[in-house]
Amino acid sequence: MSQAPRSGLAAVSSALLAMSRHLEVRDVLKTIVASARELLDAQYAALGVPDDHGGFAQFVVDGVSDHQWKAIGPLPRQHGILAAMLQEAEVERLADVRKDPRFEGWPSAHPDMSDFLGLPIRDGDEVIGALFLANKNCPKPEGSCGFTAEDEELLGILAQHAAIALTNARLYERSRELTIAEERSRLAHELHDAVSQKLFSLRLTAQAATALVDRDPARAKGEMHQVAVLAAEAVDELRAAVVELRPAALDEDGLVATLRTQIQVLDRAHTARVTFAGRGVKALPSAQEEALLRVAQEALHNALRHSGGEHVDVTLDRRGGGAVLRITDDGSGFDPKAVRRAGRHLGLVSMRDRASGVGGTLTVESAPGKGTVIEMEVPGG
């Protein structure tokens, strides 16, 4: 049995709070659509973010099953009533969308829709999306629209806040991209400055040694010794650059506190419940701690972005002199063998590399509909 729709200030507050919890654009769009459909008690809701080529960069629906959505086919183009909302930036409230002269039909697998309410989402003067609902769940006389002027006003309020949430999410993603790009650029410069000179000297010294092998073996031996010294210095420079990428919080707070803080942030930012428990773990070698943190971050990213689960649990327990990390979700799961055959990795290759690189092991247990468990064990120091 479906729950009755919430109404009034509490419902609006709940919808706005849900939007504010998300930082990534796709999650914000899905939350806006679900909130709008629940708030106005409609059978269907959708939100399209236009691109510059007559189509949609993103298009999110609620009330349509995954199977039905796949059967519908490609994303819609900007035409008919969708185009009117985007180009004319006007609210559309129709008793029967099929009878509107701008209606151009839909694919055969598309659900049948009648009464319709749609409006643009604006960021200042720019229309950044179109939000629309269909088939109000209420008794309505033939030829009348179930959506009311009050619904239109309520959806307008939601759209204003949706614009803010969507803009903030875009800024967050852009900021994150810039941070990553800046860090890569900084590291590239440091590697070039610190290591390239060493490698250049190493190459010249090796060439000199090669030239001296036949006519002055003693000097050649000295040059080869210098090659070994320069190679060791180059390795040290590379290690120093990598150490700078180690998260500051890990050095300052330790692995357990860093994981707990990051998971608390994720729990606030996502609708899924994200929990953490750390039990009896002692300090580990720095390389192992960083590997455990990176694997946890990758596994959490997969669980929150792709699994669709409601709960994600992270535990870090002592095992002998080392530790075992477990990330468990109750999401859709997958077939690990099928993923490998399809050439998709979901970050599993990099996680296994991180584990083996510090003497640890990584196991993955998952099946369609059964959730996923990722476990990494490290031996300790």
C-alpha positions, 0 to 999 in steps of 0.5 A: 500500500502506498503512503498518502502524500504529505501536505503543507509546510512539513512536506515542502520543508522535507522536500527542500531538506532532501535537496540540500543533502546532495552535492552531486548533480545527478543526485540533486536532479533525482531528489527534485523529481521525486520530491515534486511527484510526492508533493503534488501527488502525481503519477509521473514526474520528470526533469530535463536539463537542456544541452546546446544542441536541441537535446537534453544533457540530463533527463531524470524521471520518477514513476517509470520503472527501469524496464519501461524507461529502457523500452521508451528509447532515446532521450526526448528532443527539445520539441513541442511543449518541452521546447515551449517551457524551455524557450518561452519560459512559461508555465504550462497547465493542461487538462489533456496534454495529448489535445494540445496543438503542440503535442507531437506524440511519444514512443509506443512504450511511453506511458499514457498521460493526460493532465499536465503541469510543467514549468521552467527552472531558472537561474536568474534569466537563464532557463537551466531545466524544465520540471513537469508532472502528469496524471494527478492522483485525484478524481477529476471530471472528463476534460478537466485538469487535476492540477490546481493553481495551488499546485502550480504555486507550490511547484514554483516554490520548489523550482526556485529552490531546485535552481539553487540546489542544482546551481550549488551542485554544479559549482561543487562538481566544478570546484572538485574538478578544478581541485583535482586538475590543480593538484595534478598540475602541481604534481606534474610540475614538481615531478618535472623540476625535481626528477627530470634533472636527476634522470637527465644526469643519470642518462649522461652518466650512463652514456659516459660509463658506456664510452669508458668501459673498454678504454678505462674500466676503472673510471667506467666503474666509478661512473656506474656507481654514480648512476646508482646514486642518481637513480636512488635520488630519483626514486627518493624524489618520486616517493616524496612527491607521492607522500605529499598526496597523502591526505593531511587528515590521515597524518593528523587524525589517524585512519579511524578518525579520518574514516569516521569524519568522511563517512559522517559527511557522506551520511549527511550528503546522501539519502542512503544511511551511511554508518561506520564502526572502528574496533580495536585497530592500532596504528598501521604503516602509513602506506597501509592506512592510505591504501585502506582509506583510498579503497574505502573511498572508492567502494563508498563512491560505487555504493552511493552512486551506482548501487541504489542501496538504502544502507551502506555500512563500513567497519574497520576491525583489528585482525592479528597485527593488521586490520580488515576493512568491510564496506557492505551495501544492500543495493542492486549488486552485480555479477563480478564475472560479468563485469570483468567480461564486459570490460567494466571494472567499477574501480575494482582493478585499482582497489585490488592494486592498492591492496596488493601494493601494501601486502594486503588482499581484496575480496568482492562478494556480490550478486544481482539483487543481493548487495555487495560486500568489499573486504580488504585485509592488511597484515600490519607492520 
